[in-house]
Amino acid sequence: MNLSLTPEIEQRIADQLNQGHYQSAHEVILAALDLLDRRQQYLTELRQDIAIGATQIEQGQVIDGEQVFDSILNRLQQPNPGQ
C-alpha cells in the first residue's frame, strides 16, 4: 500500500519523533491506529450502554435523579468505619 501524506501530517509525525515519543514513523502510525481502535471500541460500548438505558426507560425501569443524588450525598456523609 502506498500512502500519500500531507505536509501537515508529515510535520505532526516529525514532531512526535523529534520529541522522542517514538523511534520511527511506523511507530507513530501504529500508535495512532491503536488509539483509533480503542476509540471505536469505546463508541461501540457506549452505544450498547445507551441502547440498554433506552430499553430500561421504555420499560419504566428508572430512578428519579434527585433520589440518586440524595442517596449519594447521604452515603458520603456517613462516617466511614475503619478510619
N, CA, C and O atoms as a CHARMM CRD file, in Angstrom:
* protein
*
  332
    1    1 MET  N      0.84800  -1.16800   0.00000 PROA 1      0.00000
    2    1 MET  CA     0.00000   0.00000   0.00000 PROA 1      0.00000
    3    1 MET  C      0.89900   1.23700   0.00000 PROA 1      0.00000
    4    1 MET  O      1.79900   1.36900   0.82900 PROA 1      0.00000
    5    2 ASN  N      0.64100   2.11900  -0.92600 PROA 2      0.00000
    6    2 ASN  CA     1.32400   3.40600  -0.93800 PROA 2      0.00000
    7    2 ASN  C      0.43400   4.42300  -0.25500 PROA 2      0.00000
    8    2 ASN  O     -0.79100   4.38700  -0.37800 PROA 2      0.00000
    9    3 LEU  N      1.06200   5.31900   0.45800 PROA 3      0.00000
   10    3 LEU  CA     0.31100   6.28600   1.22600 PROA 3      0.00000
   11    3 LEU  C      0.89800   7.65900   0.98200 PROA 3      0.00000
   12    3 LEU  O      2.10600   7.85600   1.11600 PROA 3      0.00000
   13    4 SER  N      0.05600   8.60500   0.62500 PROA 4      0.00000
   14    4 SER  CA     0.49600   9.98700   0.44300 PROA 4      0.00000
   15    4 SER  C      0.07000  10.78500   1.65800 PROA 4      0.00000
   16    4 SER  O     -1.10200  10.78300   2.03600 PROA 4      0.00000
   17    5 LEU  N      1.01700  11.46100   2.26100 PROA 5      0.00000
   18    5 LEU  CA     0.72600  12.26100   3.44200 PROA 5      0.00000
   19    5 LEU  C      0.81000  13.73900   3.09700 PROA 5      0.00000
   20    5 LEU  O      1.65500  14.16300   2.30900 PROA 5      0.00000
   21    6 THR  N     -0.07300  14.50900   3.69600 PROA 6      0.00000
   22    6 THR  CA     0.00400  15.95100   3.51500 PROA 6      0.00000
   23    6 THR  C      1.20900  16.47300   4.29800 PROA 6      0.00000
   24    6 THR  O      1.67200  15.81900   5.23300 PROA 6      0.00000
   25    7 PRO  N      1.71100  17.63400   3.92400 PROA 7      0.00000
   26    7 PRO  CA     2.82600  18.21200   4.68400 PROA 7      0.00000
   27    7 PRO  C      2.49600  18.39000   6.16100 PROA 7      0.00000
   28    7 PRO  O      3.37300  18.26000   7.01500 PROA 7      0.00000
   29    8 GLU  N      1.23300  18.68500   6.46400 PROA 8      0.00000
   30    8 GLU  CA     0.83900  18.86500   7.86400 PROA 8      0.00000
   31    8 GLU  C      0.96200  17.55500   8.64400 PROA 8      0.00000
   32    8 GLU  O      1.44000  17.54500   9.77800 PROA 8      0.00000
   33    9 ILE  N      0.53300  16.46600   8.03900 PROA 9      0.00000
   34    9 ILE  CA     0.62600  15.16800   8.71000 PROA 9      0.00000
   35    9 ILE  C      2.08400  14.76000   8.84600 PROA 9      0.00000
   36    9 ILE  O      2.48800  14.24700   9.88900 PROA 9      0.00000
   37   10 GLU  N      2.87500  14.98000   7.81000 PROA 10     0.00000
   38   10 GLU  CA     4.30400  14.67700   7.89700 PROA 10     0.00000
   39   10 GLU  C      4.93700  15.46400   9.04000 PROA 10     0.00000
   40   10 GLU  O      5.78200  14.93700   9.76400 PROA 10     0.00000
   41   11 GLN  N      4.53400  16.71600   9.20300 PROA 11     0.00000
   42   11 GLN  CA     5.08900  17.54300  10.27700 PROA 11     0.00000
   43   11 GLN  C      4.66400  17.02000  11.64800 PROA 11     0.00000
   44   11 GLN  O      5.45600  17.01200  12.59000 PROA 11     0.00000
   45   12 ARG  N      3.42900  16.59200  11.74800 PROA 12     0.00000
   46   12 ARG  CA     2.96100  16.04600  13.02600 PROA 12     0.00000
   47   12 ARG  C      3.74400  14.79500  13.39900 PROA 12     0.00000
   48   12 ARG  O      4.10100  14.60800  14.56200 PROA 12     0.00000
   49   13 ILE  N      4.01000  13.94800  12.43000 PROA 13     0.00000
   50   13 ILE  CA     4.81300  12.74500  12.68700 PROA 13     0.00000
   51   13 ILE  C      6.22400  13.14700  13.07800 PROA 13     0.00000
   52   13 ILE  O      6.78800  12.61100  14.03200 PROA 13     0.00000
   53   14 ALA  N      6.79100  14.08800  12.34400 PROA 14     0.00000
   54   14 ALA  CA     8.14200  14.56400  12.65100 PROA 14     0.00000
   55   14 ALA  C      8.20600  15.15800  14.05100 PROA 14     0.00000
   56   14 ALA  O      9.18400  14.94900  14.76900 PROA 14     0.00000
   57   15 ASP  N      7.17500  15.89400  14.44600 PROA 15     0.00000
   58   15 ASP  CA     7.14100  16.46600  15.79800 PROA 15     0.00000
   59   15 ASP  C      7.18900  15.36900  16.85600 PROA 15     0.00000
   60   15 ASP  O      7.90700  15.49500  17.84900 PROA 15     0.00000
   61   16 GLN  N      6.43100  14.29800  16.65000 PROA 16     0.00000
   62   16 GLN  CA     6.43300  13.18300  17.60000 PROA 16     0.00000
   63   16 GLN  C      7.81800  12.54300  17.68300 PROA 16     0.00000
   64   16 GLN  O      8.29000  12.20100  18.76700 PROA 16     0.00000
   65   17 LEU  N      8.45400  12.38800  16.54100 PROA 17     0.00000
   66   17 LEU  CA     9.79100  11.80300  16.51000 PROA 17     0.00000
   67   17 LEU  C     10.79900  12.73100  17.18300 PROA 17     0.00000
   68   17 LEU  O     11.64400  12.27800  17.95400 PROA 17     0.00000
   69   18 ASN  N     10.71000  14.03000  16.89100 PROA 18     0.00000
   70   18 ASN  CA    11.64100  14.99900  17.47100 PROA 18     0.00000
   71   18 ASN  C     11.48300  15.11800  18.97700 PROA 18     0.00000
   72   18 ASN  O     12.44500  15.41200  19.68600 PROA 18     0.00000
   73   19 GLN  N     10.28500  14.89300  19.45800 PROA 19     0.00000
   74   19 GLN  CA    10.04600  14.95600  20.89700 PROA 19     0.00000
   75   19 GLN  C     10.48400  13.67700  21.60100 PROA 19     0.00000
   76   19 GLN  O     10.43900  13.58500  22.82800 PROA 19     0.00000
   77   20 GLY  N     10.90400  12.70000  20.82100 PROA 20     0.00000
   78   20 GLY  CA    11.40000  11.45600  21.39900 PROA 20     0.00000
   79   20 GLY  C     10.32300  10.49400  21.84400 PROA 20     0.00000
   80   20 GLY  O     10.61200   9.52900  22.55300 PROA 20     0.00000
   81   21 HSD  N      9.07900  10.73700  21.44100 PROA 21     0.00000
   82   21 HSD  CA     7.99200   9.85600  21.85400 PROA 21     0.00000
   83   21 HSD  C      8.03400   8.51800  21.11800 PROA 21     0.00000
   84   21 HSD  O      7.58500   7.50200  21.64800 PROA 21     0.00000
   85   22 TYR  N      8.56800   8.51700  19.91000 PROA 22     0.00000
   86   22 TYR  CA     8.59300   7.31700  19.08000 PROA 22     0.00000
   87   22 TYR  C      9.93300   7.24000  18.35900 PROA 22     0.00000
   88   22 TYR  O     10.61900   8.24700  18.18200 PROA 22     0.00000
   89   23 GLN  N     10.29100   6.02800  17.94700 PROA 23     0.00000
   90   23 GLN  CA    11.55700   5.80000  17.26100 PROA 23     0.00000
   91   23 GLN  C     11.43800   5.88100  15.74300 PROA 23     0.00000
   92   23 GLN  O     12.43300   6.08300  15.04700 PROA 23     0.00000
   93   24 SER  N     10.21500   5.72100  15.23000 PROA 24     0.00000
   94   24 SER  CA    10.04600   5.72600  13.77800 PROA 24     0.00000
   95   24 SER  C      8.63800   6.19800  13.42100 PROA 24     0.00000
   96   24 SER  O      7.73200   6.19400  14.25500 PROA 24     0.00000
   97   25 ALA  N      8.47800   6.60200  12.16500 PROA 25     0.00000
   98   25 ALA  CA     7.16200   6.99800  11.68100 PROA 25     0.00000
   99   25 ALA  C      6.19500   5.81900  11.77700 PROA 25     0.00000
  100   25 ALA  O      5.00500   5.99700  12.03700 PROA 25     0.00000
  101   26 HSD  N      6.71800   4.62800  11.56600 PROA 26     0.00000
  102   26 HSD  CA     5.90700   3.41000  11.66900 PROA 26     0.00000
  103   26 HSD  C      5.28200   3.29900  13.06100 PROA 26     0.00000
  104   26 HSD  O      4.10100   2.97600  13.19000 PROA 26     0.00000
  105   27 GLU  N      6.07900   3.56700  14.10500 PROA 27     0.00000
  106   27 GLU  CA     5.56700   3.51400  15.48000 PROA 27     0.00000
  107   27 GLU  C      4.49000   4.56300  15.71300 PROA 27     0.00000
  108   27 GLU  O      3.50400   4.29800  16.40000 PROA 27     0.00000
  109   28 VAL  N      4.67100   5.75000  15.14700 PROA 28     0.00000
  110   28 VAL  CA     3.67500   6.81200  15.29900 PROA 28     0.00000
  111   28 VAL  C      2.35200   6.36800  14.68600 PROA 28     0.00000
  112   28 VAL  O      1.29100   6.53000  15.28800 PROA 28     0.00000
  113   29 ILE  N      2.42400   5.81100  13.49500 PROA 29     0.00000
  114   29 ILE  CA     1.20800   5.37300  12.81100 PROA 29     0.00000
  115   29 ILE  C      0.54700   4.21800  13.55300 PROA 29     0.00000
  116   29 ILE  O     -0.67800   4.17700  13.66500 PROA 29     0.00000
  117   30 LEU  N      1.34800   3.27600  14.06400 PROA 30     0.00000
  118   30 LEU  CA     0.77000   2.17200  14.84200 PROA 30     0.00000
  119   30 LEU  C      0.06300   2.68200  16.09700 PROA 30     0.00000
  120   30 LEU  O     -1.00700   2.19200  16.45800 PROA 30     0.00000
  121   31 ALA  N      0.67400   3.67500  16.75900 PROA 31     0.00000
  122   31 ALA  CA     0.05600   4.24800  17.95700 PROA 31     0.00000
  123   31 ALA  C     -1.25700   4.93800  17.59300 PROA 31     0.00000
  124   31 ALA  O     -2.24100   4.83100  18.32500 PROA 31     0.00000
  125   32 ALA  N     -1.27100   5.63500  16.48100 PROA 32     0.00000
  126   32 ALA  CA    -2.49200   6.30700  16.04600 PROA 32     0.00000
  127   32 ALA  C     -3.58800   5.29400  15.72900 PROA 32     0.00000
  128   32 ALA  O     -4.75200   5.49900  16.07500 PROA 32     0.00000
  129   33 LEU  N     -3.21200   4.20800  15.07300 PROA 33     0.00000
  130   33 LEU  CA    -4.19600   3.16900  14.75200 PROA 33     0.00000
  131   33 LEU  C     -4.71100   2.49200  16.01600 PROA 33     0.00000
  132   33 LEU  O     -5.89100   2.15200  16.10700 PROA 33     0.00000
  133   34 ASP  N     -3.82800   2.29800  16.98900 PROA 34     0.00000
  134   34 ASP  CA    -4.24800   1.71800  18.26700 PROA 34     0.00000
  135   34 ASP  C     -5.26700   2.61900  18.94700 PROA 34     0.00000
  136   34 ASP  O     -6.27700   2.14100  19.46200 PROA 34     0.00000
  137   35 LEU  N     -5.00400   3.92200  18.95000 PROA 35     0.00000
  138   35 LEU  CA    -5.96900   4.86000  19.53300 PROA 35     0.00000
  139   35 LEU  C     -7.29200   4.83800  18.78400 PROA 35     0.00000
  140   35 LEU  O     -8.35800   4.92300  19.39500 PROA 35     0.00000
  141   36 LEU  N     -7.22700   4.72600  17.47200 PROA 36     0.00000
  142   36 LEU  CA    -8.44600   4.64300  16.67000 PROA 36     0.00000
  143   36 LEU  C     -9.24400   3.39500  17.03300 PROA 36     0.00000
  144   36 LEU  O    -10.46600   3.45000  17.17000 PROA 36     0.00000
  145   37 ASP  N     -8.54200   2.26200  17.18700 PROA 37     0.00000
  146   37 ASP  CA    -9.21600   1.02500  17.58200 PROA 37     0.00000
  147   37 ASP  C     -9.87500   1.17000  18.95200 PROA 37     0.00000
  148   37 ASP  O    -11.01300   0.74300  19.14600 PROA 37     0.00000
  149   38 ARG  N     -9.15200   1.77900  19.90700 PROA 38     0.00000
  150   38 ARG  CA    -9.70400   1.96100  21.24800 PROA 38     0.00000
  151   38 ARG  C    -10.91400   2.89500  21.22400 PROA 38     0.00000
  152   38 ARG  O    -11.89200   2.67500  21.93800 PROA 38     0.00000
  153   39 ARG  N    -10.83800   3.93300  20.40100 PROA 39     0.00000
  154   39 ARG  CA   -11.96200   4.86400  20.27500 PROA 39     0.00000
  155   39 ARG  C    -13.18100   4.14100  19.71500 PROA 39     0.00000
  156   39 ARG  O    -14.29300   4.33600  20.20500 PROA 39     0.00000
  157   40 GLN  N    -12.98600   3.31400  18.70100 PROA 40     0.00000
  158   40 GLN  CA   -14.09300   2.56700  18.11000 PROA 40     0.00000
  159   40 GLN  C    -14.70400   1.62200  19.13400 PROA 40     0.00000
  160   40 GLN  O    -15.92600   1.50000  19.21000 PROA 40     0.00000
  161   41 GLN  N    -13.86300   0.94900  19.92500 PROA 41     0.00000
  162   41 GLN  CA   -14.35200   0.03900  20.96200 PROA 41     0.00000
  163   41 GLN  C    -15.15600   0.80300  22.00400 PROA 41     0.00000
  164   41 GLN  O    -16.21900   0.35700  22.43600 PROA 41     0.00000
  165   42 TYR  N    -14.63900   1.95200  22.39900 PROA 42     0.00000
  166   42 TYR  CA   -15.34200   2.78800  23.37900 PROA 42     0.00000
  167   42 TYR  C    -16.70200   3.21400  22.84100 PROA 42     0.00000
  168   42 TYR  O    -17.70200   3.14300  23.55500 PROA 42     0.00000
  169   43 LEU  N    -16.74500   3.65600  21.58800 PROA 43     0.00000
  170   43 LEU  CA   -18.00600   4.09000  21.00000 PROA 43     0.00000
  171   43 LEU  C    -18.99400   2.93500  20.87500 PROA 43     0.00000
  172   43 LEU  O    -20.19300   3.12100  21.07900 PROA 43     0.00000
  173   44 THR  N    -18.50100   1.75400  20.54300 PROA 44     0.00000
  174   44 THR  CA   -19.37000   0.57900  20.45900 PROA 44     0.00000
  175   44 THR  C    -19.97700   0.27900  21.82100 PROA 44     0.00000
  176   44 THR  O    -21.17800   0.03300  21.92800 PROA 44     0.00000
  177   45 GLU  N    -19.14700   0.29800  22.86400 PROA 45     0.00000
  178   45 GLU  CA   -19.63600   0.03400  24.21600 PROA 45     0.00000
  179   45 GLU  C    -20.61100   1.11900  24.66300 PROA 45     0.00000
  180   45 GLU  O    -21.61700   0.82600  25.30900 PROA 45     0.00000
  181   46 LEU  N    -20.31700   2.36300  24.32200 PROA 46     0.00000
  182   46 LEU  CA   -21.19900   3.46500  24.68600 PROA 46     0.00000
  183   46 LEU  C    -22.55900   3.31800  24.01100 PROA 46     0.00000
  184   46 LEU  O    -23.59400   3.53500  24.64000 PROA 46     0.00000
  185   47 ARG  N    -22.55700   2.95000  22.73400 PROA 47     0.00000
  186   47 ARG  CA   -23.82300   2.74300  22.02600 PROA 47     0.00000
  187   47 ARG  C    -24.62500   1.60600  22.65200 PROA 47     0.00000
  188   47 ARG  O    -25.84900   1.68500  22.74700 PROA 47     0.00000
  189   48 GLN  N    -23.93000   0.54500  23.08100 PROA 48     0.00000
  190   48 GLN  CA   -24.61500  -0.57200  23.74100 PROA 48     0.00000
  191   48 GLN  C    -25.22500  -0.11200  25.05900 PROA 48     0.00000
  192   48 GLN  O    -26.36200  -0.46500  25.37400 PROA 48     0.00000
  193   49 ASP  N    -24.47900   0.67000  25.82900 PROA 49     0.00000
  194   49 ASP  CA   -24.99200   1.17300  27.10400 PROA 49     0.00000
  195   49 ASP  C    -26.19300   2.08700  26.88600 PROA 49     0.00000
  196   49 ASP  O    -27.16200   2.04500  27.64400 PROA 49     0.00000
  197   50 ILE  N    -26.12100   2.90600  25.85200 PROA 50     0.00000
  198   50 ILE  CA   -27.25600   3.79500  25.54600 PROA 50     0.00000
  199   50 ILE  C    -28.48200   2.97500  25.16900 PROA 50     0.00000
  200   50 ILE  O    -29.59200   3.28900  25.59900 PROA 50     0.00000
  201   51 ALA  N    -28.29300   1.92600  24.37200 PROA 51     0.00000
  202   51 ALA  CA   -29.41800   1.07100  23.97300 PROA 51     0.00000
  203   51 ALA  C    -30.02900   0.40000  25.19600 PROA 51     0.00000
  204   51 ALA  O    -31.25200   0.30900  25.30300 PROA 51     0.00000
  205   52 ILE  N    -29.19500  -0.06900  26.11800 PROA 52     0.00000
  206   52 ILE  CA   -29.70500  -0.68300  27.35100 PROA 52     0.00000
  207   52 ILE  C    -30.49500   0.34300  28.14600 PROA 52     0.00000
  208   52 ILE  O    -31.58800   0.05000  28.62900 PROA 52     0.00000
  209   53 GLY  N    -29.94800   1.54200  28.28400 PROA 53     0.00000
  210   53 GLY  CA   -30.64100   2.59800  29.02400 PROA 53     0.00000
  211   53 GLY  C    -31.96400   2.96300  28.38500 PROA 53     0.00000
  212   53 GLY  O    -32.95700   3.17200  29.08100 PROA 53     0.00000
  213   54 ALA  N    -31.98400   3.03900  27.06700 PROA 54     0.00000
  214   54 ALA  CA   -33.23100   3.37500  26.36300 PROA 54     0.00000
  215   54 ALA  C    -34.28000   2.29500  26.60100 PROA 54     0.00000
  216   54 ALA  O    -35.45400   2.59800  26.80900 PROA 54     0.00000
  217   55 THR  N    -33.85600   1.04500  26.57100 PROA 55     0.00000
  218   55 THR  CA   -34.78500  -0.05900  26.83000 PROA 55     0.00000
  219   55 THR  C    -35.31300   0.01600  28.26000 PROA 55     0.00000
  220   55 THR  O    -36.50400  -0.18100  28.49800 PROA 55     0.00000
  221   56 GLN  N    -34.42900   0.30000  29.20400 PROA 56     0.00000
  222   56 GLN  CA   -34.85700   0.41000  30.59600 PROA 56     0.00000
  223   56 GLN  C    -35.84100   1.55100  30.78100 PROA 56     0.00000
  224   56 GLN  O    -36.80200   1.42800  31.54000 PROA 56     0.00000
  225   57 ILE  N    -35.60800   2.66000  30.09100 PROA 57     0.00000
  226   57 ILE  CA   -36.53900   3.78700  30.17800 PROA 57     0.00000
  227   57 ILE  C    -37.89700   3.38600  29.61600 PROA 57     0.00000
  228   57 ILE  O    -38.93000   3.67600  30.21900 PROA 57     0.00000
  229   58 GLU  N    -37.90000   2.71900  28.46000 PROA 58     0.00000
  230   58 GLU  CA   -39.14900   2.28300  27.84500 PROA 58     0.00000
  231   58 GLU  C    -39.92100   1.34400  28.76300 PROA 58     0.00000
  232   58 GLU  O    -41.15200   1.33500  28.75000 PROA 58     0.00000
  233   59 GLN  N    -39.20200   0.55200  29.56000 PROA 59     0.00000
  234   59 GLN  CA   -39.84300  -0.40000  30.45800 PROA 59     0.00000
  235   59 GLN  C    -40.15200   0.21600  31.82600 PROA 59     0.00000
  236   59 GLN  O    -40.64600  -0.46200  32.72700 PROA 59     0.00000
  237   60 GLY  N    -39.86000   1.48900  31.96200 PROA 60     0.00000
  238   60 GLY  CA   -40.15900   2.17400  33.21700 PROA 60     0.00000
  239   60 GLY  C    -39.17300   1.87700  34.32700 PROA 60     0.00000
  240   60 GLY  O    -39.45300   2.15200  35.49400 PROA 60     0.00000
  241   61 GLN  N    -38.04400   1.33200  33.98900 PROA 61     0.00000
  242   61 GLN  CA   -37.03000   0.99400  34.98900 PROA 61     0.00000
  243   61 GLN  C    -36.09900   2.19800  35.19900 PROA 61     0.00000
  244   61 GLN  O    -34.93100   2.18100  34.81200 PROA 61     0.00000
  245   62 VAL  N    -36.64600   3.21500  35.81100 PROA 62     0.00000
  246   62 VAL  CA   -35.88800   4.43900  36.03100 PROA 62     0.00000
  247   62 VAL  C    -35.96900   4.83900  37.49000 PROA 62     0.00000
  248   62 VAL  O    -36.88900   4.44300  38.20600 PROA 62     0.00000
  249   63 ILE  N    -35.01400   5.61300  37.91500 PROA 63     0.00000
  250   63 ILE  CA   -34.99200   6.16700  39.26800 PROA 63     0.00000
  251   63 ILE  C    -34.88900   7.67800  39.12200 PROA 63     0.00000
  252   63 ILE  O    -34.13000   8.18400  38.29500 PROA 63     0.00000
  253   64 ASP  N    -35.65200   8.38200  39.92400 PROA 64     0.00000
  254   64 ASP  CA   -35.62400   9.83500  39.89900 PROA 64     0.00000
  255   64 ASP  C    -34.20700  10.32900  40.20900 PROA 64     0.00000
  256   64 ASP  O    -33.58200   9.87200  41.16600 PROA 64     0.00000
  257   65 GLY  N    -33.71300  11.25000  39.40800 PROA 65     0.00000
  258   65 GLY  CA   -32.35700  11.77300  39.57400 PROA 65     0.00000
  259   65 GLY  C    -32.11600  12.37000  40.94600 PROA 65     0.00000
  260   65 GLY  O    -31.04200  12.19000  41.51900 PROA 65     0.00000
  261   66 GLU  N    -33.10000  13.07700  41.48000 PROA 66     0.00000
  262   66 GLU  CA   -32.95900  13.67000  42.81100 PROA 66     0.00000
  263   66 GLU  C    -32.74600  12.59300  43.86800 PROA 66     0.00000
  264   66 GLU  O    -31.95400  12.77300  44.79200 PROA 66     0.00000
  265   67 GLN  N    -33.45300  11.47400  43.73200 PROA 67     0.00000
  266   67 GLN  CA   -33.28300  10.36800  44.68000 PROA 67     0.00000
  267   67 GLN  C    -31.87300   9.80100  44.60500 PROA 67     0.00000
  268   67 GLN  O    -31.27600   9.47600  45.63200 PROA 67     0.00000
  269   68 VAL  N    -31.34400   9.68200  43.40100 PROA 68     0.00000
  270   68 VAL  CA   -29.99000   9.15400  43.22800 PROA 68     0.00000
  271   68 VAL  C    -28.98900  10.06600  43.91400 PROA 68     0.00000
  272   68 VAL  O    -28.13200   9.59800  44.66400 PROA 68     0.00000
  273   69 PHE  N    -29.09000  11.37300  43.66000 PROA 69     0.00000
  274   69 PHE  CA   -28.14300  12.30400  44.26300 PROA 69     0.00000
  275   69 PHE  C    -28.29700  12.37300  45.77900 PROA 69     0.00000
  276   69 PHE  O    -27.30300  12.46900  46.49800 PROA 69     0.00000
  277   70 ASP  N    -29.51700  12.32500  46.26100 PROA 70     0.00000
  278   70 ASP  CA   -29.73700  12.30500  47.71000 PROA 70     0.00000
  279   70 ASP  C    -29.08100  11.07200  48.32900 PROA 70     0.00000
  280   70 ASP  O    -28.44800  11.17100  49.38000 PROA 70     0.00000
  281   71 SER  N    -29.22600   9.92900  47.69500 PROA 71     0.00000
  282   71 SER  CA   -28.62800   8.69600  48.19100 PROA 71     0.00000
  283   71 SER  C    -27.10500   8.80000  48.22200 PROA 71     0.00000
  284   71 SER  O    -26.46900   8.38800  49.19200 PROA 71     0.00000
  285   72 ILE  N    -26.53300   9.34300  47.17400 PROA 72     0.00000
  286   72 ILE  CA   -25.06600   9.50100  47.12200 PROA 72     0.00000
  287   72 ILE  C    -24.60200  10.44600  48.22000 PROA 72     0.00000
  288   72 ILE  O    -23.63900  10.15400  48.92900 PROA 72     0.00000
  289   73 LEU  N    -25.28200  11.57100  48.36100 PROA 73     0.00000
  290   73 LEU  CA   -24.90100  12.53600  49.40100 PROA 73     0.00000
  291   73 LEU  C    -25.02200  11.93300  50.79000 PROA 73     0.00000
  292   73 LEU  O    -24.17200  12.17500  51.64700 PROA 73     0.00000
  293   74 ASN  N    -26.06900  11.15200  51.02300 PROA 74     0.00000
  294   74 ASN  CA   -26.24000  10.50100  52.33000 PROA 74     0.00000
  295   74 ASN  C    -25.09200   9.54200  52.61000 PROA 74     0.00000
  296   74 ASN  O    -24.57200   9.50200  53.72500 PROA 74     0.00000
  297   75 ARG  N    -24.69300   8.76600  51.59700 PROA 75     0.00000
  298   75 ARG  CA   -23.58600   7.82600  51.79400 PROA 75     0.00000
  299   75 ARG  C    -22.27700   8.55800  52.05800 PROA 75     0.00000
  300   75 ARG  O    -21.45600   8.10200  52.85400 PROA 75     0.00000
  301   76 LEU  N    -22.08400   9.68200  51.39700 PROA 76     0.00000
  302   76 LEU  CA   -20.85100  10.45000  51.59300 PROA 76     0.00000
  303   76 LEU  C    -20.79400  11.08100  52.97800 PROA 76     0.00000
  304   76 LEU  O    -19.70600  11.30300  53.50900 PROA 76     0.00000
  305   77 GLN  N    -21.93600  11.36900  53.56300 PROA 77     0.00000
  306   77 GLN  CA   -21.98800  11.99900  54.86400 PROA 77     0.00000
  307   77 GLN  C    -21.89000  11.00400  56.01800 PROA 77     0.00000
  308   77 GLN  O    -21.67500  11.40000  57.16300 PROA 77     0.00000
  309   78 GLN  N    -22.04600   9.71800  55.72100 PROA 78     0.00000
  310   78 GLN  CA   -21.97200   8.68000  56.75800 PROA 78     0.00000
  311   78 GLN  C    -20.51700   8.49000  57.16600 PROA 78     0.00000
  312   78 GLN  O    -19.61800   8.51600  56.32500 PROA 78     0.00000
  313   79 PRO  N    -20.29000   8.29800  58.47400 PROA 79     0.00000
  314   79 PRO  CA   -18.91800   8.00100  58.91300 PROA 79     0.00000
  315   79 PRO  C    -18.44200   6.69400  58.28200 PROA 79     0.00000
  316   79 PRO  O    -19.20100   5.73300  58.15600 PROA 79     0.00000
  317   80 ASN  N    -17.19600   6.68400  57.89900 PROA 80     0.00000
  318   80 ASN  CA   -16.62600   5.51100  57.25300 PROA 80     0.00000
  319   80 ASN  C    -15.96900   4.62700  58.29800 PROA 80     0.00000
  320   80 ASN  O    -14.94100   5.00400  58.86100 PROA 80     0.00000
  321   81 PRO  N    -16.54300   3.45000  58.57400 PROA 81     0.00000
  322   81 PRO  CA   -15.93000   2.57000  59.58100 PROA 81     0.00000
  323   81 PRO  C    -14.53200   2.16400  59.14700 PROA 81     0.00000
  324   81 PRO  O    -14.26900   1.94600  57.96400 PROA 81     0.00000
  325   82 GLY  N    -13.65900   2.07000  60.10700 PROA 82     0.00000
  326   82 GLY  CA   -12.29400   1.64500  59.80900 PROA 82     0.00000
  327   82 GLY  C    -11.35400   2.82000  59.62400 PROA 82     0.00000
  328   82 GLY  O    -10.17100   2.63200  59.34000 PROA 82     0.00000
  329   83 GLN  N    -11.86900   4.03200  59.78400 PROA 83     0.00000
  330   83 GLN  CA   -10.99000   5.18900  59.65500 PROA 83     0.00000
  331   83 GLN  C    -10.75200   5.80200  60.99500 PROA 83     0.00000
  332   83 GLN  O    -10.03200   6.79500  61.10100 PROA 83     0.00000
